[in-house]
Amino acid sequence: MTKRHIFLTGANGYVGRNLIRHFKNGGHQVTGLARSDQSAELIAGLGANVVRGDLLRDDLSPLMTGATELVHAAANLDHGSGRNAYEQNARGAEAVIAAASDAGIRRLVHISSDSVLQDGHPLRNVDEHHPLPRRPAGAYSCGKAEAERIALNRNSDTMAVIALRPRMIWGRDDTTALPTLAAMVRNGQFAWISGGHYLCSTTHVGNLCHAVDLALTNGRAGEIYHISDGPARSFRETVTGLLATQGISPPNKSVPRPILRLIARVGDGLYRLSGGRLRGPLSFQEYATSAVEITLDISKTKQELGYLPIVGWQEGLEELRVRNR
């Protein structure tokens, strides 16, 4: 086995931490970018080399010396009504990928998202040829779409760029979706949207790490690949299963989808008219992410990357239950 050297942005984040474990377990060298002392300590504790820098302010190319592969996993995950997610995701991708080109990185995997396709309408078994929406759901969708475009436009004979679009990442060490859902239930803020019976693709973080590894090895330059756990479950079954691992049962309360859609549109309008001083209870980006069916066709990923999910639904839930004991 050839030992690889992978440079990783977003190394202290949920996906980044799991990527470090994945590649270190495979015997590879990982260098993680850290902005703060706390992040540096966390990354080093996972066994990765640490370099200090800010992807929006510093020249990162000298920090990538020695690496031949790069995974860009850093992202602003804000799904609110503001523009921060757009600015940081687009500018961050531009800075990282330009630095990677200057540093001689040979293969680069950009972690994109199904959000690039979101406009608030159902997305049923969509493949990589599905067009980007004319009116994206919000700043997060816009920023991730622009970041993906920037990344793929940098694909060249000297640096192969591959983009992955996972949907609803979950699993061990989750510091994003599951803690938020649990807090909403505990605070009495949770309700199903029209019963929650629409389908929802998901991606266990272990399956995403596996896909990243395959993309670095087998991915075709300039291509996009959808990533999921395979057959979709209903949103209700998914959320109920995840919450059960924390000993939490969601309420049966439900809100009709048209009402929630109106609330989200009004909330975004209120934010714009007030110059960001006033916020609604729900952004349209949040609505588009969780209120309608989003299922991904992963046929291309299976065929070209040789991808098959390595962590199943029940296995992933049991792992969460064990960690919560």
TIZAFI-868145 format. One line per 5 residues: number of its first residue (from 1); for each residue x, y, z of C-alpha. Coordinates in pm, whole numbers, plus 50000, padded with zeros to 5 digits. Example, Ala and Ser with C-alpha at 12.3 -4.5 7.8 and 13.67 -1.06 7.14 Angstrom:
<nodes>
1 = 51230,49550,50780 | 51367,49894,50714
</nodes>
This chain:
<nodes>
1 = 50000,50000,50000 | 50129,50343,49904 | 50123,50593,50190 | 49943,50910,50086 | 49966,51264,50225
6 = 49629,51439,50239 | 49574,51805,50325 | 49241,51868,50493 | 49041,52186,50547 | 48762,52184,50802
11 = 48968,51929,50995 | 48813,52021,51330 | 48455,51990,51200 | 48222,51692,51210 | 48318,51555,50868
16 = 48683,51657,50907 | 48732,51473,51236 | 48596,51155,51084 | 48811,51194,50774 | 49121,51218,50992
21 = 49027,50895,51169 | 48950,50725,50837 | 49278,50812,50668 | 49492,50759,50977 | 49337,50414,51019
26 = 49440,50348,50660 | 49801,50433,50741 | 49808,50765,50559 | 49950,51103,50657 | 49699,51383,50719
31 = 49771,51752,50762 | 49484,51956,50902 | 49436,52331,50881 | 49357,52496,51216 | 49265,52857,51284
36 = 49257,52850,51666 | 49452,52689,51950 | 49147,52480,52039 | 49114,52347,51684 | 49487,52274,51666
41 = 49473,52074,51989 | 49173,51873,51867 | 49331,51793,51529 | 49663,51692,51686 | 49478,51472,51934
46 = 49336,51275,51641 | 49685,51206,51509 | 49706,51455,51224 | 49979,51708,51157 | 49864,52063,51228
51 = 49931,52381,51033 | 49792,52716,51142 | 49613,52949,50905 | 49291,53121,50804 | 49157,53012,50466
56 = 49002,53356,50405 | 49309,53560,50503 | 49633,53366,50462 | 49834,53227,50171 | 49776,52857,50224
61 = 49996,52716,49947 | 50318,52700,50160 | 50123,52509,50426 | 50036,52237,50172 | 50399,52147,50101
66 = 50443,51772,50074 | 50075,51691,50024 | 49959,51551,49692 | 49586,51522,49768 | 49343,51766,49929
71 = 48994,51737,50073 | 48808,52065,50111 | 48561,51996,50392 | 48547,52343,50548 | 48207,52513,50524
76 = 47985,52767,50691 | 47671,52567,50772 | 47448,52864,50855 | 47103,52796,50707 | 46961,53129,50823
81 = 46843,53424,50617 | 47175,53614,50613 | 47452,53618,50353 | 47745,53490,50561 | 47712,53135,50430
86 = 47736,53257,50072 | 48039,53479,50124 | 48239,53236,50335 | 48166,52921,50134 | 48232,53079,49795
91 = 48538,53282,49898 | 48675,52995,50105 | 48659,52753,49813 | 48823,53005,49582 | 49114,53062,49823
96 = 49173,52695,49905 | 49155,52568,49549 | 49380,52842,49411 | 49635,52761,49682 | 49609,52390,49602
101 = 49686,52458,49237 | 49988,52669,49332 | 50109,52402,49576 | 50105,52124,49317 | 49816,51924,49461
106 = 49737,51646,49214 | 49388,51537,49324 | 49127,51741,49510 | 48789,51636,49648 | 48547,51917,49718
111 = 48270,51833,49966 | 47963,51994,49814 | 47602,51925,49916 | 47258,51837,49787 | 47170,52193,49892
116 = 47299,52318,49556 | 46980,52171,49406 | 46735,52297,49668 | 46465,52550,49583 | 46188,52434,49815
121 = 46036,52186,49569 | 46068,51807,49602 | 46377,51646,49451 | 46288,51285,49369 | 46571,51045,49287
126 = 46770,51320,49115 | 47100,51242,48947 | 47404,51458,48878 | 47251,51598,48556 | 46964,51765,48741
131 = 46989,52140,48669 | 47070,52393,48937 | 46762,52595,49032 | 46702,52943,48895 | 46596,53057,49241
136 = 46798,52872,49507 | 46650,52824,49853 | 46885,53065,50029 | 47238,53190,50087 | 47367,52847,50188
141 = 47246,52691,49862 | 47387,52983,49662 | 47723,52969,49839 | 47764,52594,49805 | 47667,52608,49437
146 = 47918,52885,49371 | 48187,52696,49565 | 48118,52384,49359 | 48137,52584,49035 | 48467,52742,49141
151 = 48610,52404,49233 | 48513,52229,48910 | 48632,52521,48698 | 48979,52464,48849 | 48992,52109,48718
156 = 49291,52069,48486 | 49546,51825,48349 | 49766,51897,48650 | 49499,51897,48924 | 49197,51666,48907
161 = 48896,51809,49092 | 48602,51593,49199 | 48288,51717,49378 | 48078,51503,49614 | 47719,51585,49710
166 = 47615,51405,50030 | 47266,51442,50176 | 47189,51477,50551 | 47512,51355,50711 | 47463,51164,51036
171 = 47637,50915,51265 | 47909,50905,51525 | 48047,51227,51667 | 47757,51432,51525 | 47783,51792,51645
176 = 47532,51936,51399 | 47198,51778,51305 | 47129,51540,51596 | 47210,51784,51879 | 46990,52046,51709
181 = 46698,51804,51672 | 46732,51688,52032 | 46733,52047,52161 | 46424,52134,51958 | 46229,51843,52108
186 = 46344,51921,52462 | 46249,52288,52420 | 45905,52213,52276 | 45999,52363,51938 | 45969,52047,51728
191 = 45680,51962,51497 | 45651,51735,51195 | 45590,51893,50857 | 45271,51744,50712 | 45336,51434,50920
196 = 45695,51385,50803 | 45605,51096,50571 | 45805,51214,50267 | 46125,51032,50168 | 46470,51153,50267
201 = 46812,51031,50157 | 47080,51026,50427 | 47457,50975,50439 | 47630,50812,50734 | 47958,50992,50798
206 = 48144,50662,50761 | 47994,50617,50416 | 48096,50971,50323 | 48455,50906,50435 | 48455,50587,50226
211 = 48326,50784,49926 | 48593,51053,49968 | 48863,50786,49970 | 48720,50626,49656 | 48689,50965,49484
216 = 49055,51045,49552 | 49149,50710,49399 | 48889,50643,49129 | 48700,50967,49068 | 48694,51104,48714
221 = 48838,51453,48691 | 48579,51729,48670 | 48288,51506,48775 | 48016,51533,49040 | 47901,51233,49244
226 = 47592,51200,49462 | 47644,51020,49794 | 47387,50852,50017 | 47324,50543,50228 | 47124,50385,49945
231 = 46746,50327,49973 | 46572,50623,50135 | 46351,50616,50444 | 46079,50859,50539 | 46188,51176,50715
236 = 45977,51068,51012 | 46142,50727,51039 | 46486,50884,51006 | 46439,51151,51272 | 46254,50917,51509
241 = 46535,50662,51481 | 46807,50919,51543 | 46631,51071,51844 | 46565,50726,51993 | 46941,50672,52024
246 = 46942,50965,52266 | 46644,50835,52462 | 46413,51099,52313 | 46068,51050,52157 | 45944,51325,51922
251 = 45590,51458,51966 | 45311,51384,51719 | 45246,51754,51662 | 45237,51843,51292 | 45221,52165,51088
256 = 45078,52174,50732 | 45350,52227,50473 | 45184,52529,50300 | 45166,52718,50629 | 45531,52652,50705
261 = 45634,52753,50354 | 45453,53085,50397 | 45613,53142,50738 | 45958,53078,50588 | 45903,53319,50296
266 = 45772,53589,50529 | 46066,53533,50763 | 46320,53584,50486 | 46136,53895,50368 | 46131,54034,50721
271 = 46505,53978,50751 | 46575,54164,50425 | 46341,54456,50496 | 46483,54508,50845 | 46843,54491,50729
276 = 46898,54178,50935 | 46761,54318,51260 | 46451,54097,51262 | 46440,53721,51204 | 46150,53488,51147
281 = 46118,53153,51325 | 46226,52968,51010 | 46430,53057,50703 | 46335,52932,50359 | 46671,52754,50344
286 = 46574,52557,50655 | 46234,52482,50504 | 46384,52357,50177 | 46630,52133,50362 | 46377,51952,50578
291 = 46018,52001,50453 | 46009,51818,50118 | 46131,51493,49969 | 46499,51495,49872 | 46628,51165,49739
296 = 46947,51113,49540 | 47027,50869,49262 | 47373,50723,49334 | 47395,50493,49029 | 47684,50690,48879
301 = 47873,50683,49209 | 47836,50307,49234 | 47942,50251,48874 | 48237,50491,48850 | 48373,50493,49206
306 = 48285,50137,49298 | 48093,50281,49592 | 47868,50074,49814 | 47763,50194,50160 | 47974,50026,50429
311 = 47762,50136,50728 | 47394,50037,50738 | 47105,50216,50909 | 47072,49979,51206 | 47449,49954,51251
316 = 47479,50332,51259 | 47195,50366,51510 | 47351,50104,51738 | 47679,50294,51729 | 47497,50610,51841
321 = 47317,50420,52119 | 47644,50277,52251 | 47805,50620,52256 | 47507,50764,52445 | 47518,50503,52725
</nodes>
